[in-house]
Amino acid sequence: MNSYVLIFIIVGYLLLLFGIAFWAEKKAKNSWVNNPYVYTLSLAVYCSAWTYYGSVGIAATSGVSFLTTYMGPVIAFPVWIVVLKKIIKISKQHKVSSIADFISLRYGNDRFLGALVTVICVLGVVPYISLQLKAVSETFGIISNNPINSSGTIFKDSTFYIAVLLAVFAAFFGTRTTDATRRRQGIVFSVAVESVIKLVFFLGVGGYVTYFLFDGTTDIYNQIVISEDFETLTTFDSLESGINWYFMIALSFLAIFLLPRQFHVSVIENTNKKHLKNAIWMFPLYLLLFNVFVIFIAWGGKLRLEDTANPDYYSLLLPLQNGDVSLAILVFLGGFSAVISMVVVSTLALSTMLSNNLIIPYGFLDKFSRSRPKRNANYIKNIRRIAIFSLILGAYFFYINFNIELSLFSIGQLSFVVIAQLAPSFFIGLFWNRGSSIAAKVGIITGTLVTTYTLILPFVLDAIFGDMNFIVYGPFQNELLRPYALFGIDFLNPVTHAFFWSIFFNSLLYLGVSLSFKGNYRERNYAEMFVDSNYNSLQENAFVWKGEAYVSDIRKALNRFLGEQRTERALNLFYQKYDLPKNAKKADARLINFSEKLLTGSIGSASSRILIASVVKEQPVSLIEVLEILEENKETISTNKFLKQKSDKLIQLTSELKKVNEELKHHDKLKDEFLDTVAHELKTPITSIRAASEVLLDNQDMSDELRVQFLDNIVDDSERLTTLIHNILDLEKLASGREMLDKKINNLNHTIEKAISGVHTIAEKKNIKIIMTEMQSVFSVRYDEDRIHQVLTNLLSNAIKFVEEKKGIVKISSKKIKNYIRISIEDNGKGIPAEDMKYIFDKFYQSKNQNVKKPVGSGFGLAISKQIIEGHNGRIWADENYKTGARFIIEIPD
Amino acid sequence: MILRKKIANIKEEILNKKKILIVDDEPNIVMSLEYTFKKNNYEVFIARDGSEAIEILKTQIPDIVLLDIMMPNVDGYQTLEHIRSDASTKNIKVVFLTAKNKVSDIEKGLALGVDKYLTKPFSIKKIMTEIDELIT
């Protein structure tokens, strides 16, 4: 076919795409444009010309290997969605515009890191783009029947013009606004359309080969099965190739995240997180469909075409061989669609990175900050346009110089390995907050150097100089350093080998350096935000900025890049959201952060950080503040939990303190009352004695009978006084431990009987019964008899004191339980009021519930008893559950 | 004539006889007080606590009440309050005779309207003079 006609068709097709893109841009909100299907189809930008043509080539030459490129994404998809949700969330909040932005932001807006990632992406993607151009060029040659003319000037090469057209398309739709985070519905929609076209045409040619040229799949299979190399094409011949297979899957798994174009369509162009739900099954389905006919086209080509035919282009050559030129053109257009979408999206993503992460922060920022907004916007746009053209032209020259010799597949894999160097910093950094910026840089650079040594260098030497010595013998004849068999690992294919070693060193250094060097506070703050994306300080109130700035300065900075209108609008919204006064002169941390984020979209995070830094007088942050920041920033939820626990504990402590305080107060009060009682009790007999003595003295004439009565009273009161003093001293002795107990083996029954007979007279007088129950046969226990007698007497006389005359019954019992003796004394009196229960053993306590008019004791009895029993290592308590009177229980060890 | 005079004397004595109510839960102390007051021509009523005192006051209006504070059931303060709240008894002179001698106790007593505050242990003679002073 005439190449001018073909050019005409190509231009027509491109115009159609222009039209579609325009239409979609206009209808950006329309559900036709903004739906999960478009999102999923835009993800299919993954299927480039490499897929379209290369898979068939691989299937024809190396069998099932071609599947790895799709197995990775399919296997990884569920994981991908989960991780992607997090990535999208973070990216939206921080107005991330590219993977370089994303990584640099994770490590504290590190300018160098952003630039480094950009360079890696350019290194990885430019050969990839050149691969696309190569595909276009070669397929163009096949269709137009013009052998590739590599010796002519570029101006005679149609590929050059096609490249220029692609650049125009990308530049036109990719740089309509300066804010790189704005959606580009036009491009996304055209990519989706192209995805449909490439799939339909590829399936078309697959069907054509399988059912038209052959009699269905069985027919092809029956024919190919008799060919000699069939076995090697369908099985793994060894463990090594299995390992290769495995690594290739891993590689493509990483690629689906890290390829700038994938990051762009899946993250930056995502309009609605819900779209992921559909993508999770539709995208694997798409990949599956794409691979249905690959193997049959490959086999068909092997069967029908000569050995010299390039297996990459079987899908074109087969229809051409049969004279179906129009079908071949459709297949060409399908491939061309794959190329366009890949090139456009890739250059778009790369140009954003180049401008925001490399060119602006390293060169133009100064200039921008002095210039006017409109000119700034134009500058930025122009930088991106120039970047797009440079990238495509760069790829074109790469193709002219290298690619002609190389297969599509190997260049694609090389790209993947280079891009994969971002994986450790990207993935580990997403889940491990210790990953530091310096570690990311060291890892990426080392990984890239290893890749260069093990893959790119031998590649270039081989391709340009035809020098195989280096590969076969290694540098300085050192076998261990052979680039394809580093350290003796010689069973992997070069790509897998390079992938293995580069990622190995990359990850190792990343982890090692991260563990050895902590990042600065800013870095750690961002790390915290990325690792826990639910973390709230992702909002404007993150404490990343410490310093002060004037609102007017910030406004000026914003004006320069956003224009006054947008700045006003954004600030108004901000003030409304946080309900802040508009006339504040000093900017608070939230405003500073908000502005930084606002600028990030236009000039990248690193640049915006620098720009804001120029207007904010940042103060050095002290270690303590860093700790505070970290403390504050650590998972809010957990902090809250912790705080809540703390405050619960505090509340508990407070209430305990309160209780103790109350008890102390109560004790204090009891002590006062006790002293009052003691004083009262001491004064009473003294008063009585003094009064009686006075009466006797003044009335010599009184009758003898009366005199005896008064004298009796004096004697009684003297005794009372003695007992009282004795008790006080006794208690004091017991409490201070100065009293030694005279413990001997005694008969308990005997002691109880003795105690009963001691109170017998009083009980009889009041007609109160004392009953001994449950007495066991004689048993002997070690105790101080006098003291235990005192206790029993005390409890018995208490009981007598509290029961009603005539009706009162006091029971005393004792028994042996395990290794202690239990004595119980109960009565049928009023019982112990619940409120008194706690205090009855306090030495200052006197029950108000006594049945006699005046307490006989003075609040010492139980206190002394308790001291005595505790001196025997036993316990004494009142049974709270005994309701029909009082029951005291004594336990002393056997 | 002598008899008449004697009768008149007795009559006068009876009419002039002062009445005192002693409220204390310590029988031995009460005994000394009772003996001394009777000897000094007082008609003496005895109560062992506040409730008994209030009971007696329903039928007798003594000239003076000698009141202990620390007693079971109804204490001296409560008894005083009762005396001061009842129209028939509110003008009776009341003397606290107590072992409580803290300033706060005395203040409390005076605030409740006690006429004199005497502390235990006491001299009987002093009690007599203080009370004579109070009712003449």
Interface residues (C-beta under 8 A of the other chain):
Chain A: D676 A679 H680 K683 T684 I686 T687 S688 R690 A691 A692 E694 V695 D698 N699 M702 L706 Q709 F710 N713 D716 D717 Q850 V852 K853 K854
Chain B: D25 E26 N28 I29 M31 S32 L33 Y35 T36 K39 R48 D49 M70 M71 P72 N73 A99 K100 K120 P121 F122 S123 I124 K125
